[in-house]
Amino acid sequence: MDGQEPPQFYTGLVAELYAPLRAAGVPDPEPYAAFITASGEPALELGCGQGDPLLALRARGLDVEGLDASADMLARLRLRAEADGVEVVVHHSTIEAMELRRHYQSIFLTRPTFNLLPDDDTAWHALERIRAHLEPGGTVRIALFAPERTERGALGTARPHITDDGAEMSVTPVSETRDVANRVQITTLRYELRTAEGDVRVEERPWLIHWYTQDGFRALAEEAGLRVSEVRAPDGSPAAPEATDVVVWLEPDPTWDQPRAARTGGGAVVAAAMLGLEQVVFGERPKVQVVAEAEADGLDHGDIDLDLDDPAQSRITLAAED
Ligand SMILES: C[S@@+](CC[C@H](N)C(=O)[O-])C[C@H]1O[C@@H](n2cnc3c(N)ncnc32)[C@H](O)[C@@H]1O
């Protein structure tokens, strides 16, 4: 796991109750299998959680790996994989800081994972990392949506489930805030579990959804070196221009040159995708991260001049390896 603060929602009791209480049901693997077949292998699912649709895709023999920020979700995925006799490679990292050795032809996120990234700055970092892990001819498929407000009458109403062994569980939306200017809705969800033995556990968690207009998402992707090639409704029909519940396909922009895209929001100085640069000020980015990226991109980190007193003055000289 990278050194950044991981998102906390899908941990502990929520990871335990996620599968039996999920409102949207198990994602159909079919559209993802079709995507990988069309776009190519290897593939990577970001936010693979407990393994839907990743395990079904692996069971079909597709070369697809997973990545997730939650160790608890990945632990459940590994148990399922073992029980089903499916071999799978998964990485523990946030999307926005991922540094994997492999590059991929196909990268995808099921709904609502991209909308869990809390703001545009984090989303830009995620898109930049996605681009850095794509093969030159690769394709990205991202499902996006905008949440409805929870109806007043639904606040306080539990969605229950009883397991075969008599455990009672529920999730209840208890309050909600909506910030339209920043396209953020936070619903506080109460998860409850009463085991057959009568033990009770309760957790309240803020579930944050950050949404996009199609134009806003396109602009953010372009800043990260990705071009939107197609936008469709979830059923595959053409998407209306104002639709926010969409599936977006993206490709790397071959004309993108990285330095102008450095995004400084959130206080982080980003030496965004350093390929092509001779010298990079990496500022607040940890040296180890810059070096790992350089290596992953096949660059030799020749001169490193690390100024511990003033990290923004530090320099790293990169050259293509012979
Ligand atoms: C709604 S769940 C979907 C999981 C999976 N598709 C499934 O059905 O089992 C979203 C997943 O995204 C992960 N996630 C959220 N934010 C993330 C981030 N910034 N980086 C990596 N994973 C993240 C969560 O840990 C969670 O497992």
The ligand as an SDF file (V2000), in Angstrom:
LIG
                    3D

 27 29  0  0  0  0  0  0  0  0999 V2000
  -18.5730   -0.2660   -4.6020 C   0  0  0  0  0  0  0  0  0  0  0  0
  -17.0870   -1.0940   -4.2760 S   0  0  0  0  0  0  0  0  0  0  0  0
  -17.0360   -2.1240   -5.7240 C   0  0  0  0  0  0  0  0  0  0  0  0
  -16.2620   -3.3380   -5.5330 C   0  0  0  0  0  0  0  0  0  0  0  0
  -16.3460   -4.4620   -6.5700 C   0  0  0  0  0  0  0  0  0  0  0  0
  -16.6780   -4.0430   -7.9120 N   0  0  0  0  0  0  0  0  0  0  0  0
  -17.2750   -5.5170   -6.0500 C   0  0  0  0  0  0  0  0  0  0  0  0
  -18.4380   -5.5020   -6.4270 O   0  0  0  0  0  0  0  0  0  0  0  0
  -16.8300   -6.3430   -5.2290 O   0  0  0  0  0  0  0  0  0  0  0  0
  -15.8490    0.1090   -4.6220 C   0  0  0  0  0  0  0  0  0  0  0  0
  -14.4540   -0.3270   -4.3100 C   0  0  0  0  0  0  0  0  0  0  0  0
  -13.5660    0.7300   -4.6540 O   0  0  0  0  0  0  0  0  0  0  0  0
  -12.5490    0.8010   -3.6890 C   0  0  0  0  0  0  0  0  0  0  0  0
  -12.0040    2.1650   -3.6790 N   0  0  0  0  0  0  0  0  0  0  0  0
  -12.6250    3.3030   -3.3010 C   0  0  0  0  0  0  0  0  0  0  0  0
  -11.8070    4.3530   -3.4630 N   0  0  0  0  0  0  0  0  0  0  0  0
  -10.6400    3.8660   -3.9510 C   0  0  0  0  0  0  0  0  0  0  0  0
   -9.4010    4.4460   -4.3220 C   0  0  0  0  0  0  0  0  0  0  0  0
   -9.2120    5.7660   -4.2230 N   0  0  0  0  0  0  0  0  0  0  0  0
   -8.4230    3.6510   -4.7840 N   0  0  0  0  0  0  0  0  0  0  0  0
   -8.6140    2.2920   -4.8880 C   0  0  0  0  0  0  0  0  0  0  0  0
   -9.7670    1.6890   -4.5460 N   0  0  0  0  0  0  0  0  0  0  0  0
  -10.7720    2.4620   -4.0870 C   0  0  0  0  0  0  0  0  0  0  0  0
  -13.2190    0.4290   -2.3790 C   0  0  0  0  0  0  0  0  0  0  0  0
  -12.2960   -0.0310   -1.4240 O   0  0  0  0  0  0  0  0  0  0  0  0
  -14.2050   -0.6240   -2.8400 C   0  0  0  0  0  0  0  0  0  0  0  0
  -13.6910   -1.9230   -2.6980 O   0  0  0  0  0  0  0  0  0  0  0  0
  1  2  1  0
  2  3  1  0
  2 10  1  0
  3  4  1  0
  4  5  1  0
  5  6  1  0
  5  7  1  0
  7  8  2  0
  7  9  1  0
 10 11  1  0
 11 12  1  0
 11 26  1  0
 12 13  1  0
 13 14  1  0
 13 24  1  0
 14 15  1  0
 14 23  1  0
 15 16  2  0
 16 17  1  0
 17 18  1  0
 17 23  2  0
 18 19  1  0
 18 20  2  0
 20 21  1  0
 21 22  2  0
 22 23  1  0
 24 25  1  0
 24 26  1  0
 26 27  1  0
M  CHG  2   2   1   9  -1
M  END
$$$$
